[in-house]
Amino acid sequence: MPGAGHRGAAWARWLGTGLLGLFLLPVSLSLEVSVGKAATIYAVNGTEILLPCTFTSCFGFENLRFWWSYNSSDTFKILIDGIVKNEKSDPKVKLKDDDRITLEGSVKEKMNNISILLRNLEFSDTGKYTCHVKNPKENYLQHQATIFLQVVDKLEEVDNTVTLIILAVVGGVIGLLIFILLVKKFIAFIIKKTQEKKKECLVSSSGNDNTENGLHGSKAEEKAPTKV
């Protein structure tokens, strides 16, 4: 039965691929590199900016290599290249392309920080900055994260006037609704109390009339008939 044989071989290949994927998955996901939540950061020309980068590893690391690269429309270069010997050693710089760059990294408190400080910014510094990490303990797999730097003449102030107006209007509407509900409950309470007083007054008045007029069912004593 050649059909059964082919199906068996196919299942074997799928099983082998699946097992290999399960084996490699923890390795591929163990080392993570982060440059923060902001995809783009802005800095004023002539100032300095910190380009953040941290990494984590579930397997630990030894002789971990890291480097920063810069990429623009017409330029690509390695800015800084370094190594972290182990989890108790601070990062060390082996190669640096620009004297304006300073490594601000540290492994203190398990931060695994390999951020760099770029001073005396120029407009030409605008571009993509990528933090690369490679850990020998994890089959030399390379992980990276990229952040875009935009050097500007001045930072624009964000106008929050519209937002404040919207918040004020919404807050006013909510306050008005709450006030209306309170007034409505107060009026309902007054009406209820007024109705209860009217009922008490009617009951009391009805009892008094029956007594005075000597009607049936009243508490007035019946007079004996006059004897002839």
N, C-alpha and C positions, 0 to 999 in steps of 0.2 A: 504494500500500500504506500506508494510514493507520496500521496497527498498527506497522509498522517505524519510521514517523516519530515516533510517540509514544514508542517505546522509545528512539530516538536522543535525543529531547529529555530524557527522564528521565535517561539516562546523562550527558548534558551537565550537567544540574543537579547530579547527584551528584558529578561530577568537579569542578565549580566549587566546591561546598561543601567537598569534601575539600582542594582546594588552598588555599582561604581558611583552613581550620582549621590546615593545616600552616604557613601564613604567620603566623597569630596565636599559635600554640602557644608559640614561643620568647618572644614578648613577654609572654604571660600568665604564663609560668613564670620569667621572669628576676628579678623583684623578689619577695623573700621577707621576711617579718616574723616574728620569734620572740620569745616572752615566757618561754622556758625550757620545761623538761619538765614541771614541776608545774602541774597545772590549777588547784589551790587552794593558797593559802598562808595561814598563820595568824600573827597578831600580837597582842600583849597591848595592852590599852587603856592609852593614855597614853605608849606608846613610839613608835618610828618604824619604817618599813618601806621597803625599796627595791623598787619595781615595775620589773622588768627588761624591756627591749625593745631588740632589735638588728635591723638590716635588712641585706640584701645585694642587689646589683644587678649583673648581668652586663654591662649596657650603660653602667654609670656613671650619675652623676646630676648635675643642675644645678638649683638653686632647688627642691630637694626639700622638699615640705611634710609636716609631721608634726603630729599632735595626739593627745591622750589624752582619752577620754570616760569618764564614770562613769554607770552605770545600775543602779538598784535597782528595787524593786517600784513605787515612786511617784515616782522622781526620775530625770531625765536632764539631764546638763550637760557642757559642754566644760571640762575642767580646765586644759589648757594647749595653746597653739597656737604652732608655731614653724616655722623654715625652716633648711635646710642649703644654703648657697650652692653649694658644690662639695665635691669629695673632700678638699680641703686646709683646709676651713673647719669650725670647730666649730659645733654647732647653736646657733641663736639663738632666744630666746623673744620672740614678738610679743604674746602675750596670755596672761594667767594669771588664773584665777578665784579661787584660794585661796592666801593668803600662806604656808600651811604646806607648799606644794609647791616643790621645788627641782629644776631640771633637772640631772641628773648625767651628761649625754651628752658624747660626744667621738668624733671620727673618728680619733684617734691609733691607730697600728698597724692601721689599716683595721678597727677594731672596729665602726664605725658604730653607736655606742651612743646611744640616746635614752631611757635609763631616767630615772625620776623618783623622788625621795625624798619620802615623805609623813610629816610629823612630827606629834607630839601626837595620836595616833590616838584616835578616838572610836568608840563602838559604831555610830553612824550611818554610819561610813565603810565598813561591810560592804556588798559589792556587786561588780558586774562592772566591771573596768577594761580598756578596749580601747585598744590602740596602733594608730593609723592612719598610713599612709604613702602619699603620692602623688608619683609621679615624672614631670615633664613630658617627659622623654626617652622615656618608655614610654607615650605616648598618654594620659597622665594617669590611667592605671589605678590604682585604689585597692586597697591590700592592708592587711590588719589581722590582729591576734591578740589574744585575750582571756584574761585571768586573773582568777580569783575571789579576793577578799580577805575573810577571815573574822576580825573583831576579837573577841577573847575576853577574859574576865576573867583567866585564867591558862592557860598551856600545860600540858596533861596529859602526865605522864610515861608513856612506853610501857613496859608491863610485859613484859619479855622472859623471865620465869621459865619459862614453858611451852616457849618455843623453846630455851632453854638445856638444859632437861631432855631434850627430844627429841634434841638434838645429842649430849648426854652418853650417852644410851641407845644411839643409833646408833653412836657412836664405840666404846662398850664392846663392842657386838655384833661390830663389825668387828675390833676387837682380839682378842676371844676366838676368832673364826674363824681369824685369822692364827696365833694361839698353837696352836690345835688342829692346823692343817696342819703347823706346824713340829714339834710333838710326833710327829705321825703319820710324817713323813719321818724323824725321828730313830729312832723305833722300827723302821721298815722297814730303816734302815741297820744297826742293831744286829742284827736278825734275819738279814739278808743275810750280815753278817760271821760270825755264829755258825754259820750253815749251811756257809759256806766252810771254817771251821775243822774242823767235823765231817767234811766230805768229805776234807780233808787227813789227818785222824786215821785215818779208815777205810782210806784207801789205804795209809798207812804201816803200820798194824797188819796188813793183809792181806799185805804184802810180808814182814814179819818172820815171820809164821806159816809161810809157804811155805818160807822159808829154814831155819827151825829143824826142821821136820818132814820135810824132804827130799822134798817133793811134786814131782810132775812139773811142770816149768816153773820150778823154783826154781833158785837159784844154788848149791845144795849139791852138792858133788862126789859122784858115784856111786862107791860102794865096789866094788872088784873081788870077784868070787865066791871063796869059800874053796876052795882046792884040797884034794882028798881025798888 
